[in-house]
């Protein structure tokens, strides 16, 4: 089978959504008509999706989504596989598109500072950030995801679920204070919320990795300085290497 037969896309955006039932029906109906599979999560705080299908069909769905001004220019992380990695299509309305149980954290009202994959790669290769501070990588994923692969020397609090992150961060805040701390996750959504909590707790040199691990793999052309192992993904591919190959 053609190894590029199926396009896999993940993306998210924190943006206020107030028409959730109608939006769900529209997105579900179009995806179903095109034979796409995967998951789309909708909440008042935004959209989070992982979809797969033939490139022509999935790109048509994305073009229709981006025609809505709330999703205009929505970037997407892409990879290819020989087979469909999802069994069904699910479009759900949730309380949060990534659960943290901190209603006061509202990413749509302003993002925490982000570091690009290219800049992070340079920092890791030179051993410090541009101000000479030690860079600490902070993994915001669950422990079993970390076991598949992570940045060398990354902080791993053995989280069981993402909502455990705020308490763990508060317990270790003082140790992180002098350093440049970069939170990271698979596609960027968890580390974006995590970076806002770091800012709220007064960590002055805290960042999120723009686009997460998958964008880091993509924009460093598979070199992925500082990375070891594979990136766990929540579909039948299980994990991707630095070339985004299952």
N, C-alpha and C positions, 0 to 999 in steps of 0.2 A: 504494500500500500504506500502511496505517496506520503512521505513524512511531513509534508506541508499541507496535507489535505484539510486539516482543521485549524482554524485560527482561535486562539485562546486570548481573551481580553479581561483585564482587571482594571478597575478605576473607581474613584469615589469623588464626591465633592460635598463639602459642608456648605449648604445654602438653604435658607428658609423655604419650606414647602408647606402650603396650606390647602392643597387640593388632593390629598393623598388617595382617597378612593378612586377618583376619576383618573388620576395619573397612573395608578396601579392597573386599572382596566386597559388603558391605552397602551402602556408598555408591554403588558402581558399579551394582549391580543396581537400586537405586531410581532413580538418574538415568537409566539406560537405559530403564527401564519408562516414565518420564515423557517420553522423547524429548529430554532435555537434551543440550547439547553444550558442550565446553570442556575444561578441565584441572583436575584435583584432585591436588595433591601431598601425600603423607603421609610423615612421618619421625618418628623418636623424639622430635624437638623440637617437632612440632606439625603444623598443616595450613595449606595455602595453596591458594586456588582462584580460578578465573575460569570462570564458567558463564553460559550464556545459554539462554533458552527462553521460552515463553509465561508471562506473569506468574503465573497461577494455578498452573501446574505447578512453576515454579522456587520459588515461595514455599512450596509444599507440601514440596518437598525440603529447603529451609532449615529449616522448622518441625521436620521429623523430625531433622535434624542437631542443632538446638538443644535437642531433648528429651534428648540425651546431656549429662549435667551438665558434662562437659569443655568443651562448646561452648555452654553456656547463655548467653543474652544476646549471642551473637556479633554484633557490628555488621557491616554490609555497606555498601559503596559501590555505588550503583545508577545506571544510566543506561539509556536506551532507544534502540532502533534499529528501522528498518523491516524489516531482514532479519537472519537468523542470522549472526553474525560468525565462527563456528567451523565447521569442516568435520566434526569427529568428536568423540567423547567419549573422554577418557583419564583414568584414575585410576591413579596410579603411586606406588610406594613408593621413596623416595630416601634418601640418607644425610643430606641437609639439605633443608629446604624452600626455603632460599635459600643457595646455596653460598658460603661464605667461607673454608673450610679452616682454621678456628680452633676446635677442639673445646672449648677452655676458655671460649669465649664462649657462655653459656647464658642466653638471654633469659627462659626460663621461671622462672629462679631470681631474677629481679628486673629490672625495666625501668629504663632510663636516663630522666632527666627528659624530659618532652615539653612542647611548646608548642602550644596550640590554634590552629586556623586564624584565629579572631577576634583572638586576642592577636598573632599574627604579623602579620596585616594592619595592626593598629594600630601595631606597632613599625615596620613598613616605611613607613607613611604619616608617622609622626612623625620618622623618621630615626635612631632609637636605641631600645634597650630601656628598661625602666622604671628601670634604674639609671644610664641615660645612656651606656651602652657602645654602640659601633658594632656593628651586627648584620651578620655575614657569613653568606651562604647557601652551603652546601656541597652540591654536586650529587653524589650517590652513584651516578648512572646511567652507562650506557655513553655514549661520545662521540656516537654516531649519534642517541641519544635526545635528548641535549642540543641537537643541531642543529635539532630540530623545535620546540623551545621550552624556556625556562628562566626563572628569576628574573633580573631585571636585575642585572648585576654578579656573578652567582654564581661561585663557585670551580669550575672545571672542569678536572680532571686528565686528561682524555681517556682515561678508563678503557676497556679492551677487555673486561673482565669484572669482576664485583663482587669476586672474590677478589683483585684487584689493589689494592683500597682500603686494607687495613691498611698495606702498604708505602708507599703514597703518603702516607697520613696521617702515618706516622712521619717521613718525609722533610720534611714541612712543619709539624711540630708547633710549633716555636718561633714561627713567624710567626703562628700562630693563637692563641697563649697569651693575649694581652691582651684578646681580643675575645669577644663572645657569638657562638657558632657554632651555626647551625641546620642539621642535615643533613636532606636531603629526597630523595624518590624518587617513583615513580608512586603506589603505594598504601600505603606506610608500612613494608613489611617490610624493605627494604634499609636504610632510614635508622634503623630500630630497632636492628638489629645494629650499624650504623655508630656510633650514639651510645654504645653500650656500649664499643666500642673507644676512642672519644674519652675517655670517663670513665677507662678503664684506663690511658690514656697521660697522665692528669693534666691534662686541659683542664677547668678548673673551671666554665666558663660554657658548657657544651655541651648541646644539646637535639636532639631529633628532632621533626619536624613531624608531629603526630598525624594519622594517616590519609593522609599524603602529599598529592601534588598534587591528586588527584581529590577528596579531602575538602575541600581548600582551595577548589577551584572550587565545590563544592556549598555549603559553609557561608558563602561570601562572595557567594552568589547571582550568580555570574558576573562580579563586579567584579574579583576577583583582583588586588588592588593589588600592584604590583611584578613582575607576570608579563608575559612577552612570548611571542607565538607560540602553539603548540598543544602538547598533551601526547601523546607517542607511546605507543601501546598495542600489545600483542603479539597482535593479531587482525586480521581483514580490514577493520576500520574504519580502521586505520593510525594515526590521531591524532584527538584530541577538542579542541574549542575550550573556552573558559572556561564556556560554557553546557552542556558535556558533550554536544555535538552532533558526530557524525562529520564 
